[in-house]
Amino acid sequence: MSGLPLRCAALFALGALALGALTPAVAGAQEVLTLEALLERVVATHPVARQAELARRQVASEALAARGAFDPVLSATWDVKRFKGIGYYDELDTRLTAPTPWGVDLKLGWERAAGQIINPERATPGEGLLSLGLSLPVGPRLFTDERRTALRQAELADDAADAERDAALARLTQVVARDFGAWGETSARRRIATEGEALARFRLVAVRTRVEAGDAAAIDTVEAALELERRSVQRLEAEAAEEMARLSLSAHLWTADGRPDTLRADAEPGEVRLPAWVADRARAEAVVAQLLPAHPAVQASTARWLQSEAQRRLSAVQLLPSASVELSGLAAGRSIGDLPSPRASGDDYKVGASLRVPLFARRELARLRASEDRTRQLALERDRVRRDVQVQLARALLELRLLGEQLERQGRVTAGAEALLQAEQRRFDSGESSLLLVNLRERSLLDERLRLAQLGARRAYALGELAAAAGTRQLPLAETSP
């Protein structure tokens, strides 16, 4: 073989080797954006994340309002009556009431009444009458009442709001991971198509050189030119698809001050790795056991059931007779120090009692039955949600496990296709094959590399699905701590 054909054969061999040696990363890229960094940015600035936080803060305000039912209250009244020069009465009554979470209200009061015509039961010493006592529920209301039930329900609603926020962020994570995976896939397709086009152009030049040297048929030039056009079309399609994917991903980007943002022009997707624990069934089951109780849907359904259970207990209490006792010690004076000790108080006290007995209790009975039915309904919903989350987690883990196996096998298939191309190239160089077969082998290798890129992009999809199934805003890349 002459020197020129030998040089052409060497060019063909170098081109085939270059196809397998080119790496997916673009040299000189100024920014490699990883999925973790992207999600951290989106969760911090996306309007959905901000709306979820605002909704949670609204419910937290309602919980604060419910706690306000136990705030101390200071009240005062002043009544004066004068008519035709006669001062009938001049009455001042101040009260400080301090509710407690145990249903007992502490009460401190000071009253002063003076005048020419005054009701004897309202009369007080000249320095005023001081009282200190408490109001105590007797019976079932010692354990729960309307105020404590409202506070409990508000606290549970606060927990449910936290869960709803986390669920919204998990759904956002799923969408962003999906779009990141699409961007990674289309970026890999564009790189592979660009490489394929460059190799087809390289081969066309080499074929023309061989035809001019009389070492190849002129029809091979047509074959090489057609292959170049075919790959140019594929490259244009890949570039358009990548641009569409970039636009979709840019829709999730916002600045810290709430303005829409875009991907940098030189940004390239970083590699997405699968968690190491996914392939180990025992470790995966342990991770699921840790993730399941913290899932937002499980927490929200549990909170709704507990709210209904609190209402059911209150309805049961309202069905029973209720009583309360109020006891206060009395003393003349203006300060608490003027009050005598309980043992020395003697007859200076004030006592009151109240009793409520529903006779037919139809309203209370109906409310109890309705709350019991709702509690049972929400208990069933809680169990169903927990089971659904468990199944979703199992499916997401199975998808990740199968994806890991597929990636491993597809890597071997791609390596085999590359070996076949090199072998076909050697046969072509020795005159035992045709350019058509070389092109077919090269197309096969490009297709296998595309499938490998698609499986690589599915890692982002699968991790997003796992994050959504786990109800977390962060990708579960590492095994959680017990």
MIMITOR-462839 format. One record per residue (C-alpha): x, y, z; residue number from 1. Coordinates in Angstrom, 1 decimal. Example, Ala and Ser with C-alpha at 12.3 -4.5 7.8 and 13.67 -1.06 7.14 Angstrom:
# MIMITOR-462839
{site {12.3, -4.5, 7.8}, 1}
{site {13.7, -1.1, 7.1}, 2}
# end
This chain:
# MIMITOR-462839
{site {0.0, 0.0, 0.0}, 1}
{site {1.4, 3.5, -0.9}, 2}
{site {2.1, 6.2, 1.6}, 3}
{site {-1.0, 8.2, 0.9}, 4}
{site {-3.4, 5.4, 1.5}, 5}
{site {-1.6, 4.5, 4.7}, 6}
{site {-2.0, 8.0, 5.9}, 7}
{site {-5.7, 7.9, 5.0}, 8}
{site {-6.1, 4.7, 6.9}, 9}
{site {-4.4, 6.2, 9.9}, 10}
{site {-6.8, 9.1, 9.8}, 11}
{site {-9.8, 6.8, 9.8}, 12}
{site {-8.4, 4.9, 12.8}, 13}
{site {-7.8, 8.1, 14.7}, 14}
{site {-11.4, 9.3, 14.0}, 15}
{site {-12.8, 6.0, 15.3}, 16}
{site {-10.8, 6.2, 18.4}, 17}
{site {-11.8, 9.8, 19.0}, 18}
{site {-15.5, 8.8, 19.0}, 19}
{site {-15.0, 6.6, 22.0}, 20}
{site {-12.5, 8.9, 23.8}, 21}
{site {-14.4, 12.1, 23.8}, 22}
{site {-15.8, 12.8, 27.2}, 23}
{site {-19.4, 14.2, 27.9}, 24}
{site {-18.1, 17.3, 29.6}, 25}
{site {-17.4, 20.4, 27.5}, 26}
{site {-13.8, 21.6, 28.0}, 27}
{site {-13.5, 25.1, 29.2}, 28}
{site {-17.1, 25.4, 30.5}, 29}
{site {-17.3, 28.2, 33.1}, 30}
{site {-20.1, 26.8, 35.2}, 31}
{site {-21.1, 23.2, 36.0}, 32}
{site {-24.5, 23.3, 37.6}, 33}
{site {-25.2, 20.3, 39.8}, 34}
{site {-28.7, 19.1, 40.7}, 35}
{site {-28.1, 19.7, 44.4}, 36}
{site {-27.0, 23.3, 43.9}, 37}
{site {-29.9, 24.0, 41.6}, 38}
{site {-32.5, 22.7, 44.1}, 39}
{site {-30.9, 24.7, 46.9}, 40}
{site {-31.3, 27.8, 44.8}, 41}
{site {-34.8, 27.0, 43.7}, 42}
{site {-36.1, 26.2, 47.2}, 43}
{site {-34.7, 29.5, 48.4}, 44}
{site {-36.1, 31.8, 45.7}, 45}
{site {-39.0, 30.1, 43.8}, 46}
{site {-42.4, 31.7, 44.3}, 47}
{site {-44.0, 28.3, 45.1}, 48}
{site {-41.5, 28.0, 48.0}, 49}
{site {-42.3, 31.5, 49.2}, 50}
{site {-46.0, 30.9, 49.0}, 51}
{site {-45.7, 27.7, 50.9}, 52}
{site {-43.8, 29.5, 53.7}, 53}
{site {-46.3, 32.4, 53.8}, 54}
{site {-49.2, 29.9, 54.1}, 55}
{site {-47.4, 28.2, 56.9}, 56}
{site {-46.9, 31.5, 58.7}, 57}
{site {-50.6, 32.3, 58.4}, 58}
{site {-51.5, 29.1, 60.2}, 59}
{site {-48.8, 29.8, 62.8}, 60}
{site {-50.5, 33.1, 63.4}, 61}
{site {-53.8, 31.3, 64.0}, 62}
{site {-52.0, 29.0, 66.5}, 63}
{site {-50.7, 32.1, 68.2}, 64}
{site {-54.2, 33.5, 68.4}, 65}
{site {-55.4, 30.3, 70.0}, 66}
{site {-52.7, 30.6, 72.6}, 67}
{site {-54.0, 34.1, 73.3}, 68}
{site {-57.0, 32.5, 75.0}, 69}
{site {-54.7, 31.8, 77.9}, 70}
{site {-53.3, 35.3, 78.1}, 71}
{site {-53.9, 37.2, 81.4}, 72}
{site {-56.7, 39.8, 81.2}, 73}
{site {-56.9, 43.0, 83.1}, 74}
{site {-60.3, 44.6, 83.3}, 75}
{site {-61.8, 47.5, 85.2}, 76}
{site {-65.2, 49.2, 85.6}, 77}
{site {-66.1, 52.5, 87.2}, 78}
{site {-69.7, 53.5, 87.9}, 79}
{site {-70.6, 56.9, 89.5}, 80}
{site {-74.1, 58.3, 90.1}, 81}
{site {-75.0, 61.8, 91.4}, 82}
{site {-78.4, 63.3, 91.2}, 83}
{site {-79.7, 66.6, 92.7}, 84}
{site {-76.6, 66.9, 94.9}, 85}
{site {-76.8, 63.4, 96.2}, 86}
{site {-73.8, 61.1, 95.5}, 87}
{site {-75.7, 57.8, 95.2}, 88}
{site {-72.6, 55.6, 94.6}, 89}
{site {-69.0, 55.7, 93.3}, 90}
{site {-67.9, 52.1, 92.5}, 91}
{site {-64.5, 50.9, 91.1}, 92}
{site {-64.0, 47.3, 90.3}, 93}
{site {-60.6, 45.9, 88.9}, 94}
{site {-59.9, 42.3, 88.0}, 95}
{site {-56.9, 40.3, 86.8}, 96}
{site {-57.7, 36.9, 85.4}, 97}
{site {-54.9, 34.5, 84.5}, 98}
{site {-56.1, 31.3, 82.7}, 99}
{site {-53.8, 28.2, 82.9}, 100}
{site {-53.5, 25.3, 80.5}, 101}
{site {-54.9, 23.0, 83.2}, 102}
{site {-58.4, 24.6, 83.2}, 103}
{site {-57.9, 26.5, 86.4}, 104}
{site {-58.2, 30.3, 86.3}, 105}
{site {-56.4, 32.4, 88.9}, 106}
{site {-58.2, 35.6, 89.8}, 107}
{site {-57.1, 38.7, 91.6}, 108}
{site {-59.5, 41.6, 92.3}, 109}
{site {-59.8, 44.9, 94.1}, 110}
{site {-63.0, 46.9, 94.5}, 111}
{site {-64.1, 50.0, 96.3}, 112}
{site {-67.6, 51.3, 96.7}, 113}
{site {-68.7, 54.6, 98.4}, 114}
{site {-71.7, 56.8, 98.4}, 115}
{site {-74.7, 58.0, 100.3}, 116}
{site {-77.2, 55.5, 98.9}, 117}
{site {-75.4, 52.3, 98.1}, 118}
{site {-76.5, 48.7, 98.0}, 119}
{site {-75.3, 47.1, 101.3}, 120}
{site {-73.9, 44.0, 99.5}, 121}
{site {-71.7, 46.3, 97.4}, 122}
{site {-70.3, 48.1, 100.4}, 123}
{site {-66.5, 47.8, 101.0}, 124}
{site {-64.1, 49.1, 103.6}, 125}
{site {-62.7, 52.5, 103.1}, 126}
{site {-59.3, 51.2, 101.7}, 127}
{site {-61.2, 48.8, 99.4}, 128}
{site {-61.8, 45.1, 99.3}, 129}
{site {-59.0, 42.8, 98.0}, 130}
{site {-59.8, 39.2, 96.7}, 131}
{site {-57.5, 36.4, 95.5}, 132}
{site {-58.9, 33.0, 94.4}, 133}
{site {-59.4, 30.5, 91.7}, 134}
{site {-62.0, 29.0, 89.5}, 135}
{site {-61.8, 25.3, 89.2}, 136}
{site {-63.8, 23.0, 86.9}, 137}
{site {-65.2, 19.9, 88.5}, 138}
{site {-65.7, 16.6, 86.6}, 139}
{site {-64.8, 15.9, 83.0}, 140}
{site {-64.0, 19.5, 82.2}, 141}
{site {-61.0, 19.2, 84.4}, 142}
{site {-59.4, 17.3, 81.6}, 143}
{site {-60.5, 19.3, 78.5}, 144}
{site {-62.7, 22.2, 77.5}, 145}
{site {-63.3, 24.5, 74.6}, 146}
{site {-60.2, 26.7, 75.1}, 147}
{site {-57.8, 23.7, 75.5}, 148}
{site {-59.4, 21.9, 72.5}, 149}
{site {-59.1, 25.0, 70.3}, 150}
{site {-55.4, 25.3, 71.3}, 151}
{site {-54.7, 21.7, 70.6}, 152}
{site {-56.4, 21.8, 67.2}, 153}
{site {-54.5, 25.0, 66.3}, 154}
{site {-51.1, 23.4, 67.3}, 155}
{site {-52.0, 20.4, 65.1}, 156}
{site {-53.0, 22.7, 62.3}, 157}
{site {-49.6, 24.3, 62.6}, 158}
{site {-47.9, 20.9, 62.3}, 159}
{site {-50.1, 20.1, 59.3}, 160}
{site {-49.1, 23.5, 57.7}, 161}
{site {-45.4, 22.5, 58.1}, 162}
{site {-46.2, 19.2, 56.4}, 163}
{site {-48.1, 21.0, 53.6}, 164}
{site {-45.1, 23.3, 53.0}, 165}
{site {-42.7, 20.4, 52.8}, 166}
{site {-45.0, 18.6, 50.4}, 167}
{site {-45.2, 21.6, 48.2}, 168}
{site {-41.4, 21.8, 48.2}, 169}
{site {-41.1, 18.1, 47.5}, 170}
{site {-43.4, 18.5, 44.4}, 171}
{site {-41.3, 21.4, 43.3}, 172}
{site {-38.1, 19.3, 43.8}, 173}
{site {-39.7, 16.6, 41.6}, 174}
{site {-40.5, 19.0, 38.8}, 175}
{site {-37.1, 20.7, 38.9}, 176}
{site {-35.3, 17.3, 38.9}, 177}
{site {-37.3, 16.2, 35.9}, 178}
{site {-36.4, 19.3, 34.0}, 179}
{site {-32.8, 19.1, 35.0}, 180}
{site {-32.7, 15.5, 33.7}, 181}
{site {-34.2, 16.6, 30.4}, 182}
{site {-31.6, 19.3, 30.2}, 183}
{site {-28.8, 16.8, 30.9}, 184}
{site {-30.2, 14.4, 28.3}, 185}
{site {-30.5, 17.0, 25.6}, 186}
{site {-27.1, 18.4, 26.4}, 187}
{site {-25.6, 14.9, 26.0}, 188}
{site {-27.5, 14.4, 22.8}, 189}
{site {-26.2, 17.7, 21.4}, 190}
{site {-22.6, 16.7, 22.4}, 191}
{site {-22.9, 13.3, 20.8}, 192}
{site {-24.5, 14.7, 17.7}, 193}
{site {-21.8, 17.3, 17.4}, 194}
{site {-19.1, 14.7, 17.8}, 195}
{site {-20.8, 12.5, 15.2}, 196}
{site {-21.1, 15.4, 12.7}, 197}
{site {-17.4, 16.2, 13.2}, 198}
{site {-16.4, 12.6, 12.6}, 199}
{site {-18.6, 12.4, 9.5}, 200}
{site {-17.0, 15.6, 8.2}, 201}
{site {-13.6, 14.1, 9.0}, 202}
{site {-14.4, 10.9, 7.2}, 203}
{site {-15.7, 12.8, 4.1}, 204}
{site {-12.4, 14.6, 3.8}, 205}
{site {-10.5, 11.3, 4.2}, 206}
{site {-12.7, 9.5, 1.6}, 207}
{site {-12.2, 12.3, -0.9}, 208}
{site {-8.5, 12.0, -0.3}, 209}
{site {-8.6, 8.3, -1.0}, 210}
{site {-10.8, 8.7, -4.1}, 211}
{site {-8.3, 11.3, -5.5}, 212}
{site {-5.5, 8.7, -4.8}, 213}
{site {-7.5, 6.0, -6.6}, 214}
{site {-7.7, 3.9, -3.5}, 215}
{site {-11.5, 4.1, -3.2}, 216}
{site {-14.6, 4.2, -5.4}, 217}
{site {-16.2, 7.6, -6.1}, 218}
{site {-19.5, 6.4, -4.8}, 219}
{site {-18.0, 6.3, -1.3}, 220}
{site {-17.9, 10.1, -1.5}, 221}
{site {-21.7, 10.2, -1.9}, 222}
{site {-22.1, 7.8, 1.0}, 223}
{site {-19.9, 10.0, 3.2}, 224}
{site {-21.6, 13.2, 2.2}, 225}
{site {-25.1, 11.8, 2.9}, 226}
{site {-23.9, 10.6, 6.3}, 227}
{site {-22.6, 14.1, 7.0}, 228}
{site {-26.0, 15.7, 6.1}, 229}
{site {-27.8, 13.1, 8.2}, 230}
{site {-25.8, 13.9, 11.2}, 231}
{site {-26.0, 17.6, 10.6}, 232}
{site {-29.8, 17.3, 10.8}, 233}
{site {-29.5, 15.3, 14.0}, 234}
{site {-27.2, 18.0, 15.5}, 235}
{site {-29.6, 20.8, 14.7}, 236}
{site {-32.5, 18.8, 16.3}, 237}
{site {-30.4, 18.2, 19.3}, 238}
{site {-29.4, 21.8, 19.7}, 239}
{site {-33.1, 22.9, 19.4}, 240}
{site {-34.1, 20.3, 22.0}, 241}
{site {-31.4, 21.5, 24.4}, 242}
{site {-32.5, 25.1, 24.0}, 243}
{site {-36.0, 24.1, 24.8}, 244}
{site {-34.8, 22.2, 27.9}, 245}
{site {-32.8, 25.2, 29.0}, 246}
{site {-35.8, 27.4, 28.7}, 247}
{site {-37.9, 25.0, 30.8}, 248}
{site {-35.3, 24.9, 33.5}, 249}
{site {-34.9, 28.6, 33.4}, 250}
{site {-38.5, 29.0, 34.3}, 251}
{site {-37.7, 27.7, 37.8}, 252}
{site {-34.9, 30.3, 38.4}, 253}
{site {-35.6, 33.5, 40.3}, 254}
{site {-33.4, 36.1, 42.0}, 255}
{site {-33.3, 36.7, 45.7}, 256}
{site {-35.4, 39.8, 45.2}, 257}
{site {-38.1, 37.9, 43.3}, 258}
{site {-37.3, 38.7, 39.7}, 259}
{site {-37.2, 36.0, 36.9}, 260}
{site {-33.7, 34.7, 36.1}, 261}
{site {-32.1, 32.5, 33.5}, 262}
{site {-29.4, 29.9, 33.1}, 263}
{site {-26.0, 31.2, 32.3}, 264}
{site {-25.1, 30.8, 28.6}, 265}
{site {-22.0, 28.7, 29.5}, 266}
{site {-23.8, 26.5, 32.1}, 267}
{site {-23.5, 22.8, 31.7}, 268}
{site {-25.3, 20.1, 33.7}, 269}
{site {-23.3, 18.3, 36.3}, 270}
{site {-23.3, 14.5, 36.7}, 271}
{site {-26.0, 13.0, 38.8}, 272}
{site {-25.0, 10.0, 41.0}, 273}
{site {-27.3, 7.4, 42.5}, 274}
{site {-27.2, 6.8, 46.3}, 275}
{site {-24.9, 4.0, 47.2}, 276}
{site {-27.4, 2.5, 49.6}, 277}
{site {-30.0, 1.9, 46.9}, 278}
{site {-28.5, -1.3, 45.7}, 279}
{site {-28.5, -2.8, 49.3}, 280}
{site {-32.1, -3.9, 50.0}, 281}
{site {-31.5, -4.0, 53.8}, 282}
{site {-30.2, -0.5, 53.9}, 283}
{site {-32.9, 0.7, 51.6}, 284}
{site {-35.6, -0.7, 53.8}, 285}
{site {-34.0, 1.0, 56.8}, 286}
{site {-34.0, 4.3, 55.0}, 287}
{site {-37.7, 3.8, 54.1}, 288}
{site {-38.5, 3.1, 57.7}, 289}
{site {-36.9, 6.4, 58.7}, 290}
{site {-38.4, 8.4, 55.9}, 291}
{site {-42.0, 7.1, 56.3}, 292}
{site {-43.0, 8.7, 59.6}, 293}
{site {-41.6, 12.1, 58.5}, 294}
{site {-43.5, 12.2, 55.2}, 295}
{site {-45.6, 15.3, 54.9}, 296}
{site {-48.7, 13.4, 53.8}, 297}
{site {-48.4, 11.0, 56.8}, 298}
{site {-47.9, 13.9, 59.2}, 299}
{site {-50.8, 15.9, 57.7}, 300}
{site {-53.2, 13.0, 57.8}, 301}
{site {-52.1, 12.2, 61.4}, 302}
{site {-52.6, 15.8, 62.4}, 303}
{site {-56.1, 15.9, 61.0}, 304}
{site {-57.0, 12.7, 62.8}, 305}
{site {-55.7, 14.1, 66.1}, 306}
{site {-57.7, 17.3, 65.6}, 307}
{site {-60.8, 15.2, 65.1}, 308}
{site {-59.9, 13.1, 68.2}, 309}
{site {-59.6, 16.3, 70.3}, 310}
{site {-63.0, 17.4, 69.0}, 311}
{site {-64.5, 14.0, 69.8}, 312}
{site {-63.2, 14.2, 73.4}, 313}
{site {-64.7, 17.6, 73.8}, 314}
{site {-68.1, 16.4, 72.4}, 315}
{site {-68.0, 13.6, 75.0}, 316}
{site {-67.3, 16.0, 77.8}, 317}
{site {-70.2, 18.3, 76.7}, 318}
{site {-72.6, 15.3, 76.9}, 319}
{site {-71.9, 14.9, 80.6}, 320}
{site {-73.0, 17.1, 83.5}, 321}
{site {-70.4, 19.9, 84.2}, 322}
{site {-69.7, 21.9, 87.4}, 323}
{site {-67.3, 24.5, 88.5}, 324}
{site {-66.3, 26.0, 91.9}, 325}
{site {-64.9, 29.5, 92.5}, 326}
{site {-63.2, 30.3, 95.8}, 327}
{site {-61.6, 33.6, 96.8}, 328}
{site {-60.1, 34.9, 100.0}, 329}
{site {-61.1, 38.5, 101.0}, 330}
{site {-59.3, 41.2, 102.9}, 331}
{site {-59.4, 45.0, 103.3}, 332}
{site {-56.5, 46.7, 101.7}, 333}
{site {-54.8, 47.7, 98.4}, 334}
{site {-51.9, 45.2, 98.0}, 335}
{site {-51.6, 41.5, 98.0}, 336}
{site {-49.6, 41.7, 101.2}, 337}
{site {-52.8, 42.7, 103.0}, 338}
{site {-54.3, 39.3, 102.3}, 339}
{site {-54.3, 36.9, 105.3}, 340}
{site {-52.9, 33.4, 105.0}, 341}
{site {-55.5, 30.7, 104.1}, 342}
{site {-55.5, 29.4, 107.7}, 343}
{site {-56.0, 32.8, 109.2}, 344}
{site {-58.6, 33.9, 106.7}, 345}
{site {-61.4, 32.8, 109.1}, 346}
{site {-64.8, 33.8, 107.6}, 347}
{site {-63.4, 36.3, 105.1}, 348}
{site {-64.0, 34.4, 101.8}, 349}
{site {-66.3, 34.2, 98.9}, 350}
{site {-67.5, 30.9, 97.3}, 351}
{site {-69.6, 30.2, 94.2}, 352}
{site {-70.6, 27.0, 92.4}, 353}
{site {-72.4, 26.3, 89.1}, 354}
{site {-73.9, 23.1, 87.7}, 355}
{site {-75.0, 22.3, 84.2}, 356}
{site {-77.0, 19.1, 83.4}, 357}
{site {-78.3, 18.5, 79.9}, 358}
{site {-81.6, 16.7, 80.1}, 359}
{site {-82.2, 15.4, 76.6}, 360}
{site {-78.7, 16.3, 75.3}, 361}
{site {-79.8, 15.7, 71.7}, 362}
{site {-77.5, 18.4, 70.3}, 363}
{site {-74.6, 17.1, 72.3}, 364}
{site {-75.3, 13.5, 71.4}, 365}
{site {-75.6, 14.4, 67.7}, 366}
{site {-72.3, 16.2, 67.8}, 367}
{site {-70.6, 13.3, 69.6}, 368}
{site {-71.8, 10.8, 66.9}, 369}
{site {-70.7, 13.1, 64.1}, 370}
{site {-67.3, 13.6, 65.6}, 371}
{site {-66.9, 9.9, 66.2}, 372}
{site {-67.7, 9.1, 62.6}, 373}
{site {-65.3, 11.8, 61.4}, 374}
{site {-62.6, 10.4, 63.7}, 375}
{site {-63.0, 6.9, 62.2}, 376}
{site {-63.0, 8.3, 58.7}, 377}
{site {-59.8, 10.2, 59.3}, 378}
{site {-58.2, 7.2, 60.9}, 379}
{site {-58.9, 5.2, 57.8}, 380}
{site {-57.5, 8.0, 55.7}, 381}
{site {-54.4, 8.1, 57.8}, 382}
{site {-53.8, 4.4, 57.3}, 383}
{site {-54.4, 4.7, 53.6}, 384}
{site {-52.0, 7.6, 53.2}, 385}
{site {-49.4, 5.8, 55.1}, 386}
{site {-49.8, 2.7, 52.9}, 387}
{site {-49.7, 4.8, 49.7}, 388}
{site {-46.6, 6.5, 50.8}, 389}
{site {-45.0, 3.2, 51.6}, 390}
{site {-45.8, 1.8, 48.2}, 391}
{site {-44.6, 5.0, 46.4}, 392}
{site {-41.3, 4.8, 48.3}, 393}
{site {-40.9, 1.1, 47.4}, 394}
{site {-41.6, 1.9, 43.7}, 395}
{site {-39.1, 4.8, 43.6}, 396}
{site {-36.4, 2.6, 45.2}, 397}
{site {-37.2, -0.2, 42.8}, 398}
{site {-36.9, 2.2, 39.9}, 399}
{site {-33.5, 3.4, 41.2}, 400}
{site {-32.3, -0.1, 41.7}, 401}
{site {-33.3, -1.2, 38.2}, 402}
{site {-31.8, 2.0, 36.8}, 403}
{site {-28.4, 1.2, 38.4}, 404}
{site {-28.5, -2.2, 36.8}, 405}
{site {-29.5, -0.8, 33.4}, 406}
{site {-26.7, 1.7, 33.5}, 407}
{site {-24.1, -1.0, 34.2}, 408}
{site {-25.4, -3.2, 31.4}, 409}
{site {-25.7, -0.3, 28.9}, 410}
{site {-22.1, 0.7, 29.7}, 411}
{site {-21.0, -2.8, 28.6}, 412}
{site {-23.2, -2.6, 25.5}, 413}
{site {-21.6, 0.8, 24.6}, 414}
{site {-18.1, -0.6, 25.1}, 415}
{site {-19.0, -3.6, 22.9}, 416}
{site {-20.4, -1.3, 20.1}, 417}
{site {-17.1, 0.7, 20.3}, 418}
{site {-15.1, -2.5, 19.9}, 419}
{site {-17.1, -3.5, 16.9}, 420}
{site {-16.6, -0.1, 15.3}, 421}
{site {-12.9, -0.4, 15.7}, 422}
{site {-12.9, -3.9, 14.3}, 423}
{site {-15.0, -2.8, 11.3}, 424}
{site {-12.6, 0.2, 10.8}, 425}
{site {-9.6, -2.2, 10.7}, 426}
{site {-11.4, -4.4, 8.1}, 427}
{site {-12.2, -1.3, 6.0}, 428}
{site {-8.6, -0.1, 6.2}, 429}
{site {-7.5, -3.6, 4.9}, 430}
{site {-10.1, -3.5, 2.1}, 431}
{site {-12.3, -6.2, 3.6}, 432}
{site {-15.3, -3.9, 4.4}, 433}
{site {-17.2, -1.0, 3.0}, 434}
{site {-17.8, 2.6, 4.1}, 435}
{site {-21.5, 1.8, 4.5}, 436}
{site {-20.7, -0.9, 7.1}, 437}
{site {-18.4, 1.5, 8.9}, 438}
{site {-21.1, 4.1, 9.0}, 439}
{site {-23.6, 1.6, 10.3}, 440}
{site {-21.3, 0.5, 13.1}, 441}
{site {-20.7, 4.2, 14.0}, 442}
{site {-24.4, 4.9, 14.0}, 443}
{site {-24.9, 1.9, 16.3}, 444}
{site {-22.2, 3.3, 18.7}, 445}
{site {-23.8, 6.7, 18.6}, 446}
{site {-27.2, 5.2, 19.4}, 447}
{site {-25.8, 3.2, 22.3}, 448}
{site {-24.2, 6.4, 23.7}, 449}
{site {-27.5, 8.2, 23.3}, 450}
{site {-29.2, 5.4, 25.3}, 451}
{site {-26.5, 5.6, 27.9}, 452}
{site {-27.1, 9.4, 28.1}, 453}
{site {-30.9, 8.8, 28.5}, 454}
{site {-30.3, 6.4, 31.3}, 455}
{site {-28.0, 8.9, 32.9}, 456}
{site {-30.7, 11.6, 32.7}, 457}
{site {-33.2, 9.2, 34.2}, 458}
{site {-31.0, 9.3, 37.4}, 459}
{site {-32.3, 12.9, 37.9}, 460}
{site {-35.9, 11.8, 37.2}, 461}
{site {-35.6, 8.9, 39.6}, 462}
{site {-34.1, 11.0, 42.3}, 463}
{site {-36.8, 13.5, 41.9}, 464}
{site {-39.4, 10.8, 42.2}, 465}
{site {-37.7, 9.5, 45.3}, 466}
{site {-37.7, 13.0, 46.8}, 467}
{site {-41.4, 13.4, 46.0}, 468}
{site {-42.2, 9.9, 47.4}, 469}
{site {-40.2, 10.7, 50.5}, 470}
{site {-41.8, 14.1, 50.8}, 471}
{site {-38.5, 15.9, 51.3}, 472}
{site {-37.1, 19.0, 49.6}, 473}
{site {-33.6, 17.5, 49.6}, 474}
{site {-32.5, 14.7, 47.5}, 475}
{site {-31.9, 11.6, 49.7}, 476}
{site {-28.4, 11.0, 48.3}, 477}
{site {-27.0, 9.7, 51.5}, 478}
{site {-28.3, 7.4, 54.2}, 479}
{site {-30.1, 9.3, 56.9}, 480}
{site {-28.9, 9.2, 60.5}, 481}
{site {-31.0, 7.1, 62.8}, 482}
# end
